[in-house]
């Protein structure tokens, strides 16, 4: 009889442990994991909020100073072929050059789905994309050098990828001081990736 009460208490305590305490303990462990996960997400969201506020301040400062327009002109988020041609023509006219035979590379001649006239939208795997624009003109070498120098100084990001030239002949077949230049430039823009 002396052993009956202690054995009964041990069996009851084992039963209480497996039926009540252990399931609740396992549930508490799961809830603690969920709590740690939420705390981690809250910490990350606060970090993201801090970075977003910092970037918003930088963006507002760029917008206030007018640098945002310059940055968008330097590396736009789309390529507007008409605007690109107008910019090149403006630089050419400044140097007494008349651009002719303008052509864009065939790979990028897809119209934008939004219906924006003259806007080319191309998807890529890089953060940027490019297109080649070819044109020709007749000019003196001095005007050509000034034109290339002005292209270099322009805000738009352009690479001159090809230049070829031939000396012009007059109606008598004699050479003149002007050359016929064929130039290819590469323009860049940001993609949505």
C-alpha positions as CSV (number, residue, x, y, z in Angstrom):
1,X,0.0,0.0,0.0
2,X,2.9,2.2,0.6
3,X,3.8,2.0,-3.0
4,X,0.4,2.5,-4.4
5,X,0.1,6.2,-3.8
6,X,3.5,7.1,-5.2
7,X,3.1,4.9,-8.3
8,X,-0.4,6.4,-8.8
9,X,1.0,9.9,-8.6
10,X,3.8,9.1,-11.0
11,X,1.3,7.6,-13.5
12,X,-1.0,10.6,-13.2
13,X,1.9,13.0,-13.6
14,X,3.1,11.1,-16.7
15,X,-0.4,11.2,-18.1
16,X,-0.8,14.9,-17.4
17,X,2.6,15.6,-19.0
18,X,1.8,13.7,-22.3
19,X,-1.8,14.9,-22.5
20,X,-1.5,18.6,-21.4
21,X,2.0,19.9,-20.7
22,X,3.9,18.5,-23.7
23,X,1.3,19.6,-26.4
24,X,1.2,23.0,-24.8
25,X,5.0,23.2,-24.6
26,X,5.2,22.2,-28.3
27,X,2.6,24.9,-29.2
28,X,4.6,27.5,-27.2
29,X,7.8,26.5,-29.1
30,X,6.0,27.0,-32.4
31,X,4.6,30.4,-31.3
32,X,8.1,31.4,-30.2
33,X,9.4,30.6,-33.7
34,X,6.6,32.6,-35.2
35,X,7.4,35.5,-32.9
36,X,11.1,35.4,-33.9
37,X,10.1,35.3,-37.5
38,X,7.8,38.3,-37.1
39,X,10.5,40.2,-35.1
40,X,12.9,39.5,-37.9
41,X,10.4,40.8,-40.5
42,X,9.7,43.9,-38.4
43,X,13.4,44.6,-38.2
44,X,13.8,44.2,-42.0
45,X,10.8,46.3,-42.7
46,X,12.2,49.1,-40.4
47,X,15.5,48.8,-42.3
48,X,13.7,49.0,-45.6
49,X,11.6,52.0,-44.4
50,X,14.8,53.7,-43.4
51,X,16.4,53.1,-46.8
52,X,13.2,54.2,-48.6
53,X,13.1,57.4,-46.6
54,X,16.8,58.0,-47.3
55,X,16.2,57.4,-51.1
56,X,13.1,59.6,-51.0
57,X,15.2,62.5,-49.6
58,X,17.9,62.0,-52.3
59,X,15.2,61.9,-55.0
60,X,13.6,65.1,-53.6
61,X,17.0,66.8,-53.5
62,X,17.6,65.7,-57.2
63,X,14.2,66.9,-58.2
64,X,14.6,70.2,-56.3
65,X,18.0,70.9,-58.0
66,X,16.8,70.0,-61.5
67,X,19.3,67.1,-61.6
68,X,16.6,64.5,-62.1
69,X,15.8,65.8,-65.6
70,X,19.5,65.8,-66.4
71,X,19.8,62.3,-65.1
72,X,16.8,61.1,-67.1
73,X,18.3,62.7,-70.2
74,X,21.6,61.0,-69.5
75,X,20.2,57.5,-69.1
76,X,16.4,57.4,-69.8
77,X,14.1,54.5,-68.8
78,X,13.1,54.2,-72.5
79,X,14.4,55.2,-75.8
80,X,12.5,57.8,-77.8
81,X,14.0,57.6,-81.3
82,X,12.4,60.9,-82.4
83,X,13.9,62.8,-79.5
84,X,17.3,61.1,-80.1
85,X,17.2,62.1,-83.8
86,X,16.1,65.7,-82.9
87,X,19.0,66.0,-80.3
88,X,21.5,64.8,-82.9
89,X,20.1,67.1,-85.5
90,X,20.3,70.1,-83.1
91,X,24.0,69.3,-82.5
92,X,24.6,68.9,-86.2
93,X,22.9,72.2,-87.1
94,X,25.1,74.0,-84.5
95,X,28.0,72.8,-86.6
96,X,26.5,73.6,-90.0
97,X,25.8,69.9,-90.7
98,X,22.7,68.5,-92.3
99,X,22.1,64.9,-91.3
100,X,20.7,62.4,-93.9
101,X,20.1,58.7,-94.3
102,X,19.0,58.1,-90.7
103,X,18.4,54.5,-89.7
104,X,17.9,52.6,-86.5
105,X,19.1,49.0,-86.0
106,X,16.4,46.6,-87.1
107,X,16.4,44.6,-83.8
108,X,14.9,47.5,-81.9
109,X,12.2,48.7,-84.4
110,X,9.4,47.3,-82.2
111,X,6.7,49.9,-81.3
112,X,5.9,50.5,-77.7
113,X,2.6,48.7,-76.6
114,X,1.4,51.9,-74.8
115,X,1.0,53.6,-78.1
116,X,3.6,56.3,-77.5
117,X,4.7,57.4,-81.0
118,X,8.4,57.1,-81.5
119,X,9.1,55.2,-78.3
120,X,10.9,51.9,-78.6
121,X,10.5,49.4,-75.7
122,X,12.6,46.3,-75.7
123,X,13.0,43.8,-72.8
124,X,16.4,42.5,-71.9
125,X,18.3,40.6,-69.2
126,X,20.6,43.5,-68.3
127,X,19.7,46.6,-66.4
128,X,20.2,48.6,-69.6
129,X,19.8,48.1,-73.3
130,X,21.1,49.9,-76.4
131,X,20.3,50.6,-80.0
132,X,22.5,51.8,-82.9
133,X,21.6,54.8,-85.0
134,X,23.3,55.4,-88.3
135,X,23.4,58.5,-90.3
136,X,25.4,60.3,-92.9
137,X,26.3,63.9,-93.8
138,X,28.6,66.0,-96.0
139,X,30.9,68.4,-94.1
140,X,34.4,69.7,-93.7
141,X,36.7,67.9,-91.4
142,X,36.8,70.9,-89.0
143,X,33.0,70.8,-88.7
144,X,33.1,67.0,-88.2
145,X,35.6,67.4,-85.3
146,X,33.4,70.0,-83.7
147,X,30.3,67.8,-84.1
148,X,32.0,64.8,-82.5
149,X,33.2,67.1,-79.7
150,X,29.7,68.4,-79.1
151,X,28.4,64.8,-79.1
152,X,30.9,64.0,-76.4
153,X,29.7,67.0,-74.3
154,X,26.0,66.3,-74.7
155,X,24.0,65.0,-71.7
156,X,22.8,61.9,-73.6
157,X,24.9,58.8,-73.2
158,X,26.1,58.0,-76.7
159,X,29.0,55.9,-78.0
160,X,30.3,56.6,-81.5
161,X,30.8,53.0,-82.7
162,X,31.7,53.6,-86.4
163,X,32.9,56.4,-88.6
164,X,33.7,56.2,-92.3
165,X,34.3,58.9,-94.8
166,X,35.0,59.5,-98.5
167,X,36.2,62.7,-100.2
168,X,33.5,64.4,-102.2
169,X,34.0,65.2,-105.9
170,X,32.6,68.2,-107.7
171,X,30.8,68.0,-111.1
172,X,34.2,68.1,-112.9
173,X,35.4,65.1,-110.9
174,X,37.9,67.1,-108.9
175,X,38.2,66.7,-105.1
176,X,36.7,69.3,-102.8
177,X,37.4,70.2,-99.1
178,X,34.2,68.4,-98.0
179,X,33.9,64.7,-97.0
180,X,30.9,62.4,-96.9
181,X,30.8,61.0,-93.4
182,X,28.9,57.9,-92.3
183,X,28.5,57.7,-88.5
184,X,27.0,55.1,-86.2
185,X,26.2,55.9,-82.6
186,X,24.9,53.7,-79.8
187,X,22.3,55.1,-77.4
188,X,21.5,53.5,-74.1
189,X,18.5,53.3,-71.8
190,X,17.5,51.6,-68.6
191,X,15.3,48.5,-68.7
192,X,12.6,47.4,-66.2
193,X,14.6,44.4,-64.9
